[in-house]
């Protein structure tokens, strides 16, 4: 345990470890609940989930989800049910739509702490939970009105329970595993079964005990529990939609995502390396310290199980045709434990504060960097946003980041232990991300669409959406908005860069990159006969 350098000084590391629950409460609040309802919904994902929930509540159909009036088979039903309950309790707003994710992430941290404290000790449990709750990717995903925080809760619960079953042979852990997998399948589908299935197979294969694995996966009571929890909705949805559900959910949104690049979300084999490096900020330095111990990860059975868990998720999605940053989070839980176990090998606090300091330095000069890159940016909409961002990235932006950077440097120089410095680093970084970065970014890219939607709602405008895919507009306007090219006389919400395709229009609303106009005449597209031959 780290001691203070000064003679007779207070051992803050011991205090933080002793009162680990209290230390985590502040970090969890800053990460998952701070500004939860004050930042507009982000498109595309948050807007899509939230609008599907709104349409569910309006239609009264709690079996099939729709988006913009069209069938939506992207995800199963559980997150929509939870969001619907929250909206009924707190109204249709960002807080209500995000609350289920924040609560799921909180339970995820609690499960992690309890499991690692049982497997190792309180210090390792505290550090693993601290790294998880304060990491950049987890903090963002935990506040998002999407399914991933909830899914990760069930994956973690299933993996914790199955490991305890392997160790103790108590059937209750096996049945909890099946229940957690079933809830995961209700949240996002087969991935909630695939990860425990493959990782436990590899774990038992290494131990040369595949017979035990086979009896585990074929346990009749466990299978019955799984079917009783997950089966009813799948059966009702199939009865309601037939083969459209099978083709849309299982074939398109599960099998095709692995085999092909879906919706343009592709990447190289090394896609997730920078994702993990950035996603574990502010404790990327601790990650590097853990990776230095990689040769020992297969020696201890506990660490080997964690390694197989992270390794399978990382490799599987690296080879997947569709790549999205949050896929690798399914393997983050064991990674944070591996980082906690390696924490004792760190000798310099620079490993703890440097990643956050680099991030702050980049953010401090982000406006200048963005304007310097402006000539090389090809996206006209991105150019328009950068050009109009000066009011947001002003002296206040620089002042807030400068204060937090100064506080981080003070933490670096503190004559305290590394646990204390890690805790302060987490708090400062979360204030940066959730107090400054996300609200400012949202004000630039999402506040305009929210204000446009509220304007349309207030003035009862019938609009079409053109050149945009922002379902949050429908959430805030509380109205289904068709996505298509406008006709003369219609009102359209679009990007300001699309206005050049309209010959004459009457402006109604405009903020940053978003505009609402009444179309008077569209520009005629040149006939193909006038095009020059290549």
Beta strands, then each sheet from edge to edge (+ up, - down):
strand 1: 66-67
strand 2: 70-71
strand 3: 463-466
strand 4: 491-495
strand 5: 502-511
strand 6: 514-522
sheet 1: 1+ 2-
sheet 2: 3+ 4+ 6- 5+
end
